Amino acid sequence: MEFKFTEEQEKLRQKVRSFLEDEIKKGLWQPEVDAVRHTINREFSRRAAAAGLVGVNWPKKYGGQGLNYTDRLIVTEEMLRYGAPMAAHWMGERQVGPCLLKFGTEEQRQEFLPRMARAEISFGLGFSEPNAGTDLAAVQTLAVKDGDYYIINGQKTWTSRAHDADYLWMLVRTDPHAPRKHRGLSQFIVATNLPGITINRIADMSGTDGMNEVFFDNVRVHEKYRVGPENQGWYQIVANLDYERGGPDRLMSNDIILPMLVEYARETKRNGKPLIDDPEIRNKLAQLKIEYEVGRMLIYRNHWLYDKGVVPNYEAALSKCYSCEYEQRLANTVTLSWGTLTLLKTTSHCLFPIPVWSNVVLIPGLLVSTRKRVIPLSSVRAGVKM
């Protein structure tokens, strides 16, 4: 089986690389691990949008480039590989935009998509609650109809990027008496500057505070910002999460680490021999490279389905689970290769030269570092060569 990109797709990939390398050479930002989720740089997002690299697969009438999902995956791969600070537009582009195209009204598309394609607005995700995490259908935040408005009361927690988002993409309960809890939910777009909204940041064990708890006290939201039919939100949110899980961000958010790890293993000696000559370390590095490529194939299959008009379900869940477990194995290999100093956080003894956050940080016994250094372009370009 041969996987080959079209000439236009290769040109697109080179366009993205040239854009990112120019940005780095100018010193406009530093590559970081997991920057897609945790590094807000609205100026970068606007420059990327001006270069036609945001919402590339959206129709041109909504500000997109009219390309397909595989083309968007190419753009995203390069953004992740270079550790670009794309968090300002990521949530909206990844799942809000596709869901508006599938479930939204024309008025909603016209109001939000062009501004998202220009990276003028950003979104946070208002799903989880104190008693509704894994069981998302158990949400209790209530939206009660009042004329042309809904009045929202309740609480969200672990709300991604709420503190710097212009809007929240929310799941709320509109029928508390539905015979089955899945049937009484609706989706809304809620501006974060509305009266009655209180946002408190949540710091995790790494000291990063990208998550939030959000309180709603009689927040009035016009009915035109309800996305899709009332009480049909569960069916939409399932598709929404498939757009999230089917992407490459979990597999590739730490893409920079593996080539740096291989380089370190070549250059560093232990007991008089390069680490790369240690069979255990060498085999683990080779295994990680194989697993990485398998993960890419799972993700490309998802995007092939997107291009056929199919929202992947079990396929997206499979690739998300696989990618998260790959992250853990990658971090374990770093600790094996570099030793326990990788567990230190911000000291002169911390050997790991790039900031790490996300799932990798939060797993006990794995590497933790928030040190900020520029990653050489040669390390990003080189990839993994054993």
N, C-alpha and C positions, 0 to 999 in steps of 0.2 A: 504494500500500500504506500502510495506516495502523497505526501502533504506538500502542496506548493501554493504560494500566494500569487495573486495576479500581479502584473507589472504595476498597476495603479496602487495596489495595496503595499507593495514594496516602496513605492514613492511616498506613500502616506507615512509609513514607518520612518523613512529617512527624514521626512519633514518634521516629525515629532522629535526625533533625536537632535536634529540641528537646532530646533527651537530651544530644547532643554539645555543643550550644551552651551548655547549662546547665553542663556540666562545664568548658568553657573559661572561661566567665565567672567561675566560682568559683576559677579558677587551679589546678585540680587537675592539669593537664598542658599542655604546649605542643604544638601541631601540628608534625609533622615529616614530611619526605619519607621514604618507605619505612619508616615506623614499624611497618608490619605485619610486617616481618621482623626489625627490629633494636632495637625499643624495648620492653623488658619492663616491664610495669606490672601486676602481679597484682591490685592493688586496683581498677584500672580494669576489668580483665576480670571481676572478681567483681561490680562494680556493673552492668556491661553484662549479665551473666548474670542478675542479680536483676531487671533490667528486661525480661527475656525476649528478649535480642538475641544469644544464643549458642546454636547448634544449633537454630535456629528451624524447620528442615525435618525434624527428627527426630521420631519418634512421641512423643506425650505420656507414654507409659508409661516412656520412657527420659529424661524431663526436657526434651524439646523442646516446640515449640509446635504441631506437627502441620501446619505450612505446607509449601509446595513449594520447589523449588530456585530458581525465579524470585524468590520472596519473599526467600530468603536472599541472592540477588544484589543485591536492592535494599538490604538491610541492609549488605552488604559495600561496595557502591558508596559509600554515605554515610560509612562508617567510613574508607575510603580517601580520599575527597574532603576530609574534615576532618583527615586526618593523625593518626588516633587510634592510641594505643599498644596495639595489640591482639595483639602478638607472643606473649604468654603463652598465649593460647588458640588462636592461629591454626593452627598445624600440626595439632593434634588435631582441630579442627573441620573444617578443609579436607579432610583425606584419611584420617585414622585413623578418625574416626566413620563416614563413608560406607562404608569397607571393613569395619568391624566389622558394620555393618548388612547388608552383602552376603555376607560370608564368615565372620563370627565365630559362636561358639556363643552360646546364650542366656545361659549363665553369664558369658561375657566381656562381653556387652552390658550385663547387669545390674551387673557390677562397675565398668565404665569409663564408659559413656555418661552416667549421671546425674551422676557427678563431673565429667565434662568439661562438661556443660551448666551446671553451677554454677561452672565455671572454678576448680575446686579442684586440678586436676592439669594438668600440661603435658607435651608430647611433643617429642622431638627425632627427627630422621630418620637412621637408621643404615644407609645404602645404600652409598655410595662407599667404595673402598679404594685403597691406593697403586697397585695394578695393575688396578683395576676402576672406571673412571669412566664414560666413554662406553659402554664394553662392560660393562654392569652384570652381565651373566650370568657374568662371569669372577670373581665374588667367591670368596674362598678362606676367609674366616672360617668355621670348622667347628663344627658342633653334633653331638656324638656322644651317642647314647641310652645312658642309664645308669639302668635301672629306670624310675621315674616321672619322671626328670629328664633334661635334656640338659646336657652339659658343653660350654661354648662357649670356644673359643680363637681368637684372631686380632686383627685391627686394622681399624678404620674410620677414614676421614679425611674432611675437609670435612663433618663431622657437624653439621648445623644445630642450634643451641641446646642441645647436649648438656650444657653447663656449668650451665645453670639448668633443665634438664628433670627431671621426676620419672620419666619412662619414655622408652625408645628404641623406635621402631618400626623393626624390623630385618629385613634380608634376609640369610640365612646359608646355607651349604651343608650339607645333611644326607646327601647321597649323593655322595661324591667319586669314585665309580666309575661314575656314570651315563654311558651312551653318548653323550649330548649334554649339554653343560653346563647348558642351560636346564632340564633335567629333574630336577636334583638339589638344588633350592633350596626353602627354607621360610621362612615369616615368623613372627616372634616379637615379643611385647611383653616388654621386659626392663627391670626397675627399675634406675635408675642407682645406687642405694645398695647393690647387691649386692656381696659380697666378690669381689675379683679384677678390678674395673673401675677403670681409671685414665683420667682425662680431662685432656687438655692443650689449652689454648686456642691458636688460630692467629690471629695478627694479619695483616691484609692491608695493602696499600700505603696505605690511607686511615687506618690506625691503629685500625680497628674489629676486634673479635675475636669475632664471632658464630659463627665456625666452630671446629671442634675436631678433634683426633685422639683416638680412644678405643681403649684396649687391653683385651683380655679374656684373663684368665689363669685358666683352670679355673673359669669362672663357671657356677654351677649354676642352671638355670632349669627350673621345673616344667613338665611337658608340657601342663598346662592353659593355658599362655600361648603355645602354638603356635597361630597363627591359620590355619585351613583345614587340609586334608590335608597330610601330610608329602610333600615333594618336588613340591608343586604351587604353590610360592610365585611362580614366574615369571609364571604366568597372573594371579595376584592383583596382583603388583607393576605389571604393565602397566596394569591398571585403576586401580590406586592413582595412578600417574603421570598418567593421564588426568584424574583429579579435580584434580590439582595444576595441570596445564597448561591446563585448560579454564576456569579462573577469571579474574577481572579484575585480580588483584594486580599483574601486570607492567605492564599498560596504565595502571592508575590509581594506582600507588604514587607517581608523580610528578605527580599530577593538579593539585596546587597550583601547579606551576611555570608552566603555560601562561597562566592568567589574570594572574599577576603579571608575566609577560613582556610581555603585551599592554599592561598598565598602564604598565610602564616605558617601552615604546616610544612611548606617547602623551605621556608627561610629559618625556622626555629629548630634548634637541636635539643634533644633530651638524651642524656646518657651518651653524648657524643655522636648521635645520629639524628638526621632530620626527622621530624614527626611524620612526614609523609611516608617514611620507610617502615613505620610501625604498621604491621598488617591489620591490626584492629582499627586504627584510625583511618587508614587508607580504604579499607572495606566499607567503613561507615560513610566516608565521603562519597565513594562511588555509589553506594546504596541511596544516599540522599539525592544525588544527581538523577538516578533512575526514577526515584519516587517523584521528584519535581516534574520530570517530563510526563510521567503518567498523569499527574494532577493537571498539567496543561491540556492533555488530551481530553480529560473529563470536562474541563471548562470550555474547550472549543466545541465539544459535542453540544453543550448547553446553548452556545451561541448559534450553532448550526440549526438547532430547533427554534430559537428565537427568529431566525431568518425565514423559517418555514411558517411562521405565524403560530407556533406552539409554545406555550409557556411551560418549561420543564418543571416537573414536580419532584418525583423521587430522584431524578437525575441531578437536580440542583441540591437536594438534601445530601446526596451521596458526595458530590464534589465539595460541599462545605465541610462535612465531617472529615473527609479525607484531608483537606487542606489544613484544618485546625490540628489534626494529629501530626501532620508533617511539620508544622511549626514547632510542636513539642519535641519531636525527634531531632530537629535541627538545633534547638537550644541545648538539648542534652549532649549532642555531639560537640558543641562549642565548649561546654563545661568539661567534657572528657578530654578535649584537646588542650585547652588553656588552663585547666585546673580551677581550684576554688576561688582564685582571684576574680574570676568572671562574676562571682556573686556579689562583689562589692559594688557600691552604688556611685558615689561621686568622690573618689579619692585619687590621689596620684598613683596608687597601686592598681587601679582598675585597668585591666589590659584591653578591654573591649572598646574600640575607638569610635563607636557610633551610638547615638541614643536609641534605646529600645524601650518600647511600651507594649501595650496590648496583651494578648493572651500569653505571650512568651514570658512577660514579666510576672504575671499573676500565678504562674504554676510554681509551687514550692520546689526548691532544689534546682531551678533553672536560672539562666543568666539575668542579671539586672544591671542596667546602666542607663543613666540619663546624660551622659557626657556628650557635649556637642563639638564635633570636629567636622571639617570638610572632608568628604570622601573623594579621593582622586578620581577623575574621569576615567583614567585607565582601568581602575578596578571595576567600574560600572560597565565599561565597554567590553572588557575581556571575557566576562562570563566565567564559566568553570572549565578549566582545562587541566585534566589530571596528568 
